[in-house]
Amino acid sequence: MQTYLDFEKPISDLEGKIHELKKLATENESIDTSDEVSRLEARVKEATREIYAKLGAWEKTQVARHPQRPHFLDYAAKLFTDFTPLAGDRSFGEDAAIQAGLARFQGAPIALIGQEKGHDTKSRLKHNFGSPRPEGYRKAIRILEMADRFNLPVVTLIDTAGAYPGVGAEERGQAEAIARSTEMCLGIKVPLVSVIIGEGGSGGAIAIATGNRVYMLEHAIYSVISPEGAASILWRDSTRAREAATNMKITAEDLKGLGIIDDIIPEPLGGAHREPDAVIEATGKIIASALADLGKLSGDEVRAARRQKFLDIGRNL
């Protein structure tokens, strides 16, 4: 069943009528509703186009968090073959929020890392809603070290509201783990391509998003804190999240303009959740192009270019 966001009510109403007409035609074959269904379907496309053409930052935040949006494991299943997840940080335990391991992309071996949110209650609890604990970042460090040792390009897919802020996570060195993961991303001599496929929240995101190329899906967001968190700090009122989202410049368009990301991957009309296969295919194409370009550089050049990329952020504004 399709889940509709608050601003999608006109679309919901029209598609509800289409469903009723199709059901009526199924129950009574003597009734022909095809013309009316076609007319309503055209209106749905028009309404969707109008609504999505003028989405604000808060609406994009809602789309980025859509429960039916494709997540890491969806991309892993369709873009990569022979994905072999590796578990544990060899220090404390396993963290299911970060999925990491080795795979093949278009036949070539790579290292693959990303956050998984889950699709239903059971899987969301298993993956901690995509919010990693320190052992998740230490597992990512293991994979990054392995990739560097065996000269494997790295692809990271980011989708997290942020690192888990629980007491246990802090006791086990959450900030240190994030910092070391970020440092490892900067230090490896193999190409690293990062894509924000949903939410890119704070250090929990940048810990695996410090890449040579950083891309965002059209309706993804990338920020130092959630809009609700920013509103709570600035105005002590989380209900002003819409205002905070607008002022924080968290959309793909904002971030490309600021030079923080390299490019935007278009989403199908109505968001990635409406045509997941199409957006996954588009993401695969841009990853392939980036890896082909970076493959022309030596290891030292790859690392130097990545470090310079992040040193240059904000210098030319």
C-alpha positions in Angstrom: 0.0 0.0 0.0 1.3 3.4 -1.0 2.1 5.8 1.9 1.3 9.4 1.3 3.0 12.4 2.9 1.0 15.4 4.2 1.6 17.6 1.2 0.6 14.7 -1.2 -3.1 14.8 -0.2 -4.3 15.9 -3.7 -2.4 13.0 -5.2 -3.8 10.6 -2.5 -7.4 11.7 -3.2 -7.0 11.2 -7.0 -5.3 7.8 -6.6 -8.0 6.8 -4.2 -10.7 7.4 -6.8 -8.7 5.5 -9.4 -8.5 2.5 -7.0 -12.3 2.7 -6.4 -13.0 2.8 -10.1 -10.7 -0.2 -10.9 -12.3 -2.2 -8.1 -15.8 -1.4 -9.4 -14.8 -2.5 -12.9 -13.4 -5.7 -11.5 -16.5 -6.5 -9.5 -18.9 -5.7 -12.4 -17.6 -6.4 -15.9 -20.4 -4.6 -17.5 -19.1 -1.3 -16.2 -16.3 0.3 -18.2 -14.3 2.8 -16.2 -11.2 2.9 -18.5 -11.8 6.4 -19.8 -12.4 7.9 -16.4 -9.3 6.1 -15.0 -7.2 7.4 -17.9 -8.4 11.0 -17.2 -7.7 10.7 -13.5 -4.2 9.2 -14.1 -3.4 12.2 -16.3 -4.5 14.4 -13.4 -2.4 12.5 -11.0 0.7 13.1 -13.1 -0.1 16.8 -13.5 -0.7 17.2 -9.7 2.4 15.3 -8.8 4.5 17.4 -11.3 3.1 20.7 -9.8 3.6 19.6 -6.2 7.1 18.3 -6.6 8.2 21.2 -8.7 7.9 23.5 -5.7 9.0 21.4 -2.8 10.6 23.3 0.1 13.4 22.0 2.3 11.0 20.6 4.9 9.0 18.7 2.2 12.2 17.3 0.8 13.1 16.2 4.3 9.8 14.3 4.5 10.5 12.7 1.1 14.1 11.7 2.2 12.5 9.9 5.2 9.7 8.2 3.3 9.2 4.7 4.7 9.0 3.2 1.2 12.2 4.9 -0.1 14.8 2.4 -1.3 17.5 1.8 1.3 21.1 0.4 1.2 20.1 -3.3 0.9 17.9 -2.4 -2.1 20.8 -0.8 -3.9 23.1 -3.6 -2.9 20.8 -6.2 -4.3 20.3 -4.5 -7.7 23.6 -2.8 -8.4 26.1 -5.2 -6.9 26.8 -8.9 -7.2 28.5 -11.3 -4.8 28.0 -8.9 -1.9 29.5 -10.6 1.1 28.8 -8.6 4.3 31.5 -8.8 7.0 30.5 -8.5 10.7 32.0 -7.1 13.8 34.7 -4.6 14.8 37.1 -7.1 16.4 36.8 -5.1 19.6 33.3 -5.1 21.0 30.7 -6.6 18.7 28.5 -6.2 15.6 26.4 -3.2 14.5 23.7 -3.9 12.0 23.1 -0.2 11.2 26.2 -0.2 9.1 26.4 -2.9 6.4 29.9 -3.4 5.0 31.7 -5.9 3.0 33.1 -6.9 -0.4 31.1 -7.1 -3.7 31.4 -6.8 -7.4 30.3 -3.8 -9.4 29.9 -4.4 -13.1 32.2 -7.4 -12.7 35.0 -5.6 -10.9 35.7 -6.1 -7.1 34.9 -3.3 -4.8 34.4 -2.5 -1.1 30.8 -1.5 -0.2 29.7 0.3 2.9 26.4 1.9 3.9 23.7 2.5 6.5 20.5 0.4 6.4 17.4 1.7 8.1 15.0 -1.2 7.5 11.6 -1.4 5.9 9.3 -2.7 8.7 9.3 -2.7 12.4 11.4 -5.9 12.8 14.1 -4.8 10.4 14.1 -1.2 11.7 14.7 -2.5 15.2 17.4 -4.8 13.9 19.2 -2.0 12.1 18.6 0.5 14.9 16.7 2.7 12.4 20.0 3.3 10.5 21.8 5.0 13.5 25.1 3.3 14.0 27.0 2.7 17.2 30.8 3.0 17.5 31.3 -0.6 16.5 29.6 0.1 13.2 32.2 2.8 12.4 35.0 0.6 13.5 33.7 -2.1 11.2 33.7 0.5 8.4 37.3 1.2 9.2 38.1 -2.5 8.9 36.7 -2.5 5.4 38.4 0.7 4.4 41.8 -0.7 5.5 41.1 -3.9 3.6 40.2 -2.0 0.5 43.4 0.1 0.7 45.5 -3.0 1.2 44.0 -4.9 -1.7 43.6 -1.8 -4.0 39.8 -2.0 -4.1 37.7 1.1 -5.0 35.1 2.0 -2.2 31.5 2.8 -2.7 29.5 4.2 0.3 25.7 4.8 0.4 24.6 7.1 3.2 21.2 7.1 4.8 21.2 8.0 8.5 19.6 10.5 10.8 22.9 10.5 12.6 25.0 8.3 14.9 23.3 6.7 17.8 23.5 9.0 20.9 22.8 6.4 23.6 24.8 6.2 26.8 26.5 2.9 25.8 27.5 4.3 22.5 29.1 7.3 24.1 30.9 5.1 26.7 32.4 3.1 23.9 33.8 6.1 22.1 31.2 7.2 19.5 33.0 10.5 18.7 36.4 8.9 18.5 35.1 6.1 16.2 33.5 8.7 13.9 36.7 10.8 13.8 38.8 7.7 13.0 36.4 6.6 10.2 36.6 10.1 8.7 40.4 10.1 9.0 40.5 6.7 7.3 38.3 7.9 4.4 40.8 10.8 3.9 43.8 8.5 4.1 43.2 5.6 1.8 44.8 5.6 -1.7 41.9 4.0 -3.6 38.9 5.9 -5.1 36.0 6.5 -2.8 32.6 7.4 -4.2 29.8 8.4 -1.8 26.1 8.8 -2.5 23.6 10.3 0.0 20.5 8.2 -0.9 18.2 9.5 1.9 19.3 11.4 5.0 22.9 12.5 5.6 22.9 13.4 9.3 25.9 15.0 10.9 29.1 13.2 11.7 27.2 9.9 11.5 27.0 10.5 7.7 30.4 12.2 7.0 32.2 9.4 8.7 31.7 7.3 5.5 31.0 10.2 3.1 34.4 11.8 2.9 34.8 10.7 -0.7 36.5 11.8 -3.9 33.1 12.2 -5.4 30.0 13.0 -3.3 26.6 12.8 -4.9 23.1 13.3 -3.6 19.7 12.1 -4.8 17.4 15.0 -5.8 15.2 14.7 -2.7 17.9 13.7 -0.2 19.1 16.0 2.6 22.6 16.5 4.1 23.0 18.5 7.3 25.0 18.9 10.5 21.9 18.3 12.6 18.3 17.4 12.0 15.8 20.3 11.4 14.0 19.3 14.6 17.3 19.3 16.6 18.2 22.7 15.1 14.8 24.2 16.0 15.1 22.8 19.6 18.5 24.5 20.0 17.8 27.8 18.3 14.3 28.4 19.5 13.7 25.7 22.1 10.7 24.7 19.9 11.0 21.6 17.7 7.7 22.5 16.0 9.7 25.1 14.1 11.5 22.4 12.1 10.1 23.7 8.8 11.7 27.1 9.4 15.0 25.5 10.5 15.1 23.2 7.4 14.8 26.2 5.2 17.5 28.2 6.9 19.9 25.3 7.2 20.4 24.9 3.4 20.1 21.1 3.5 18.8 20.2 0.0 20.8 18.9 -2.9 20.4 22.1 -4.8 21.7 24.1 -1.8 24.7 21.9 -1.2 25.7 21.8 -4.9 25.6 25.6 -4.9 27.9 25.6 -1.9 30.4 23.2 -3.5 29.9 20.5 -0.9 28.6 17.9 -3.3 29.6 17.2 -6.9 26.3 16.5 -8.6 22.7 15.7 -8.1 21.1 12.4 -9.2 17.5 13.1 -10.5 14.7 11.1 -9.0 11.6 9.9 -10.8 8.5 12.0 -10.6 7.0 11.7 -7.1 10.3 10.6 -5.5 12.5 7.5 -5.4 9.9 5.5 -3.6 7.6 5.6 -6.6 10.1 4.1 -9.1 13.0 2.6 -7.0 14.4 0.6 -9.9 14.8 3.7 -12.0 16.6 5.7 -9.3 18.9 2.8 -8.5 19.8 2.4 -12.1 20.6 6.1 -12.4 22.8 5.9 -9.2 24.7 3.0 -10.7 25.5 4.9 -13.9 26.9 7.9 -12.0 29.0 5.6 -9.7 30.4 3.8 -12.8 31.3 7.1 -14.4 33.0 8.4 -11.3 35.0 5.2 -10.8 36.1 5.3 -14.4 37.4 8.8 -14.0 39.2 8.2 -10.7 40.7 4.9 -12.1 42.9 7.0 -14.3 44.7 8.5 -11.2 47.5 7.0 -9.2 47.0 6.2 -5.5 48.8 9.3 -4.3 46.8 11.5 -6.7 43.5 10.0 -5.5 44.3 10.7 -1.9 45.7 14.2 -2.6 42.6 15.1 -4.6 40.3 13.9 -1.9 42.0 15.9 0.8 42.2 19.0 -1.4 38.5 18.7 -2.2 37.5 19.0 1.5 40.1 21.7 2.2 38.6 23.8 -0.6 35.0 23.7 0.8 34.0 27.2 1.7 37.0 29.0 0.3 35.4 30.3 -2.9 32.0 31.4 -1.5 
